[in-house]
Each structure stands twice: as structure tokens, then as C-alpha cells.
Amino acid sequence: MAGLARHVDPDEIIKTLHDHPGEAQRRKIHSSRSVSQSTPYSSRYATQQEISKFKIPHDGAPADAVHQMLKDELDLDGRPNLNLASFVGTYMEREAEALMIENISKNMSDADEYPAMMNMHSRCVSIISHLWGVQKGERAIGTATTGSSEAIHLGGLAMKRRWQEKRRAEGKDTSNPNIIMGANAQVALEKFARYFEVEARILPVSEKSLHRLDPDLIKDNIDENTIGVFVILGSTYTGHYEPVEEISNILDEFQKKTGHDIPIHVDAASGGFIAPFTHAKAGGRKWNFELPRVKSINTSGHKFGLVYAGVGWIIWRDESYLPKHLVFELHYLGGTEESYTLNFSRPGAQIIAQYFNLIHLGFSGFRSIMENCMANARLLSKALEASAWYVCVSDIHREKGEHSFKGKDAVVFGKEDETSADYNAGLPVVAFRLSDAFKEDYPHVKQESVSTLLRVKQYIIPNYPLPPNEDKIEILRVVVRESMSLDLLDRLISDIFAVTQTLMDTDAVDLSAFQPGASSIEKEHQSTGRDSRNKHKANRPMSHGVHRSVC
């Protein structure tokens, strides 16, 4: 029988047991205000006091001491290269890093002061426009952003203003705009709707719709007040591309019947730097400016654009689709600049790094990297399903047109000369779950325990529910980035299997120990979120909108 236990407060214990330096303190052998030390560990921060957490300290401290203390605390973070939860890149070549360090102090808002950097910005916009099929005779226009979230807000706002202008010209009401998206949408899309007062019509996804926006539901949810449709080229849950061309055809038919012209904004946060380069493209269907209904596209340079965090891009197919009254003419520091951003000051080093990648790698270099990512994602997917312990919800490892698991005996490892074109198009994402047979044989094993034990080995692989309507199904997800080498992949597969075997060999009582640990005091202050066990207490549970997916 278990005994009673009380909560242990580590901060209180440290405070009670702290060794105050008594006589030495009175004789000022070690003063708490002293700034001299032989090494960082002989400073006052080593034993006499903690680094100030919530108020600025009265006295400063030597840079080397503070650097070492912060470095030691940051050692508790995960290793970026093993953060397999994130789409954001964690590797750049030395030359690119050197360029970023050399230009780290440059501000994108100071266009007149840094003309060479602004020229590189313009070149990136032009290069990306051509990658996305800008049409002859159209004058594409675009800008760098701090990421896809800002880009999505800019694209959505342009659609709203164009809708308002058209309605006002016709003498019609403009008070009830709405926008269409799937429940698999990243939270930035719903943020746009809430921040800019647009009704978000969030359509449920299902296995039938491949866990993405269902074209069959669009027809019943669009009307004269629909400002546009957000279509995602690469769901953050499962990596599936949404069918841009099919949705465009539906909107074409709607326009023929009603006269209402509804545009598409493609959220290609990850796919914008994958579909143009892979042999699979978007699965043989059009997705970019080749479709007249696609008015704007965004992407994240810091994802598969292979730049460190802090840069996104948005392009409009023609400047006529960017309402002129949204563009500010800035007279600042002696120059004149046109601006359409939500931020003013923002780093310029990432733009330089993006241009470096585009020129250094070229089309063939990007293609090689993206095909490698896809090949490694397929290998991981096939290995997991061959074990019979796991089933993949993602399907970039299945032959083109085949979307369901046919059993471990149906798993066929690839041919030497195969490319992504032989398989379903999508992101290099592996979304997987425990198989039904495994759950039946080992009902005491919880899927989140796999994630927990892999974290012990330093892998960060999230376990979380699919979007609303499918949220009873939880998935583990691995994003295969450029830095996932074949050697690392081999070790990852071995470790997943070893962890799974450990769980199979462990009884239910011992498994109860694999639970999420206590939150830090900072986490309690900064977040009102709930863990999975208390999700029913959430103020806005995922069933009410877009799930806060890992991105």
C-alpha cells in the first residue's frame, strides 16, 4: 500500500539550506557585490546567489561569468539537430554563417543605408517568383517577412481589402467576411481570422480527405462573403499537400454559377521550397501561379529554404492584387521606401543567407537536398511499418495513388534509381502511430511513453492528437530535414525499436513512471495551456477550432 506523500518545492529547500557565508561575509572576504574572480565559477553566482530571474540586479557581473552561467543553463535545452519535431532548419554552411555574423547588425528597415542588402532582397523575390510559376506579362511583387505567420496575415489582409473594395463599389454590405480553411491548418491562419475580424470557417478533416482540407465540403461553405480560401501545401500534421488545383476548379464552377470570384492563398510554409525542386512536384497537379485563381503564396525561408529562424516570404502574382492603400511610402533616414509588413525593424542577415543558398546551391543543389530528405523519410516510414508495431498516417512512402496501409508484408524497399515521383507527393514528414495489433497485444503501453523514452536519448519527437474530428487518434511525428543523415537515421530507427521493445518488456506498474514532469515556475507564468491529461479543462479545446499543432 502506497504511503502519503507531500509536494516537494525545490526552491524552498534551496532557500532553507543555502550556506550563507557568515563570518567571511562580515569581514568582507567575499562581498556579495564583488565583481572580481579568477574564473566564472569563483564569482558570486557560483555559490552565494542565483542569477536574477525576474528583476534586474543592482550590480552587474563580469561578462565571462554571466556567459558561463547562462551557457550552463542552456545546456538543459534539447539538441537542435535532434529536435525532430520542428520544420525549422538547424544547419547552415560555415560560409553562410560567416555572412550572417558579418551582417548581423544590419536592419531591413534602413533601406537607404544598406542598398546592397536591399538589392539581394529584391533578387530573392524575383527568384522565388519564377520558382512559383509567375506568368508572362504579370508583375509579381513580394517581400521578406519574419516568417510564414506574418506572411499569412499579409496575404489574408490583402484578400479582405480586395473583397471590401469590390463590395463597396457594388454598394453591398462588408460587415460579415469569412475565410475557409481546414482544421489541420497551422494556428497562424486562425490568428489572422481572429485578429483581422474575419469569420473562420474551419472545415473538419478525415481519413477520407487524407487528413487535409476536404474539397467536398468547400461547396457548402462558400458564399458572397467569402474573401478567400487558405490552401496548405504541406500539412504540419501529416505532410499531405492539399489539392490546390481541385479546389481552384470548384471555385471556378462557383463563379460561373454565382459571379462571385473567390481567390486562393497558398500557405506553402514548407512546401514552397520542396514542390518546385522534387521530381514529385505537387503530385502532377498545379499548385502555384500557373493557376489564375492563386493570387498569393507564402513560404518560410527558415524551413526548407535552409536558413536559420527569422525569414519568410510572400509573393503576389501581380501588383494589382496588393491594394495600394495597404502599401506605405516611408520617408526615413534620407530615403523613400514602399513597405507592406507588420514589422518595421527586422534582421537583414537572414535575407543575405537566403540569397547565398539560392545562388550557392542552385536548382540542382536544392533538388538533391530535397530528394535526399524525401528518400530518408520514405526509408523511416517503411522501416516502421515493416516492424508491424507501427502504422504511418503520412503516405509519401506509398506508391502514387495508394494511401492506405496494406500490412507489413506489402512494404517494399526502394529501387536504386527511384525518385519522389514514384510515390505520393508531400513533405518529408513521417507521422506514425502504434498499430492496432500492437495495442491489442500490449494494451498497457501508452504511445506517449515512446516519445518520453526517446527524449531520454535526446530525440525530440512529439506525440499529439490529429485535428478536431480525428483527435482520438494520436500520432508521433518526425520531420526529416537536411541534417538527417543516413547514419543518424539508422540510429534513430534502432533507438525507436529499442525503446518500443523496452516498453513491451515492462509491466504496467513500472510504465506509470513515464509521465510528464513538473513544470517550471517560468512555464506556469507564461502559459495557460493544459497537458493532455487536463485538455478537457481548456478554455478553447481543439474541438472548437484549429489544434495548436507542433510546427
C-alpha positions, 0 to 999 in steps of 0.5 A: 500500500502506497504511503502519503506523500507531500509536494516537494518545492525545490526552491524552498529547500534551496532557500532553507539550506543555502550556506550563507557565508557568515563570518567571511561575509562580515569581514568582507572576504567575499562581498556579495557585490564583488565583481572580481574572480579568477574564473566564472565559477569563483564569482558570486553566482557560483555559490552565494546567489542565483542569477536574477530571474525576474528583476534586474540586479543592482550590480552587474557581473563580469561578462565571462561569468554571466556567459558561463552561467547562462551557457550552463543553463542552456545546456538543459535545452534539447539538441537542435539537430535532434529536435525532430519535431520542428520544420525549422532548419538547424544547419547552415554552411560555415560560409553562410554563417560567416555572412550572417555574423558579418551582417548581423547588425544590419536592419531591413528597415534602413533601406537607404543605408544598406542598398546592397542588402536591399538589392539581394532582397529584391533578387530573392523575390524575383527568384522565388517568383519564377520558382512559383510559376509567375506568368508572362506579362504579370508583375509579381511583387513580394517581400521578406517577412519574419516568417510564414505567420506574418506572411499569412496575415499579409496575404489574408489582409490583402484578400479582405481589402480586395473583397471590401473594395469590390463590395463597396463599389457594388454598394453591398454590405462588408460587415460579415467576411469569412475565410475557409480553411481546414482544421489541420491548418497551422494556428497562424491562419486562425490568428489572422481570422481572429485578429483581422475580424474575419469569420473562420470557417474551419472545415473538419478533416478525415481519413477520407480527405487524407487528413487535409482540407476536404474539397467536398465540403468547400461547396457548402461553405462558400458564399458572397462573403467569402474573401478567400480560401487558405490552401496548405501545401504541406500539412504540419500534421501529416505532410499531405499537400492539399489539392490546390488545383481541385479546389481552384476548379470548384471555385471556378464552377462557383463563379460561373454559377454565382459571379462571385470570384473567390481567390486562393492563398497558398500557405506553402510554409514548407512546401514552397521550397520542396514542390518546385525542386522534387521530381514529385512536384505537387503530385502532377497537379498545379499548385502555384501561379500557373493557376489564375485563381492563386493570387498569393503564396507564402513560404518560410525561408527558415524551413526548407529554404535552409536558413536559420529562424527569422525569414519568410516570404510572400509573393503576389502574382501581380501588383494589382492584387496588393491594394495600394492603400495597404502599401506605405511610402516611408520617408526615413533616414534620407530615403523613400521606401514602399513597405507592406509588413507588420514589422518595421525593424527586422534582421537583414542577415537572414535575407543575405543567407537566403540569397547565398543558398539560392545562388550557392546551391542552385536548382540542382543543389536544392533538388538533391537536398530535397530528394535526399530528405524525401528518400530518408523519410520514405526509408523511416516510414517503411522501416516502421511499418515493416516492424508491424508495431507501427502504422504511418498516417503520412503516405509519401512512402506509398506508391502514387495513388495508394494511401492506405496501409496494406500490412507489413508484408506489402512494404517494399524497399526502394529501387536504386534509381527511384525518385519522389515521383514514384510515390505520393507527393508531400513533405518529408514528414513521417507521422506514425502511430502504434498499430492496432495489433500492437495495442491489442497485444500490449494494451498497457503501453501508452504511445506517449511513453515512446516519445518520453523514452526517446527524449531520454536519448535526446530525440525530440519527437512529439506525440499529439492528437490529429485535428478536431474530428480525428483527435482520438487518434494520436500520432508521433511525428518526425520531420526529416530535414537536411541534417538527417543523415543516413547514419543518424537515421539508422540510429534513430530507427534502432533507438525507436525499436529499442525503446518500443521493445523496452516498453513491451518488456515492462509491466504496467506498474513500472510504465506509470513512471513515464509521465510528464514532469513538473513544470517550471515556475517560468512555464506556469507564468507564461502559459495557460495551456493544459497537458493532455491529461487536463485538455478537457479543462481548456478554455478553447479545446481543439474541438472548437477550432484549429489544434495548436499543432507542433510546427 
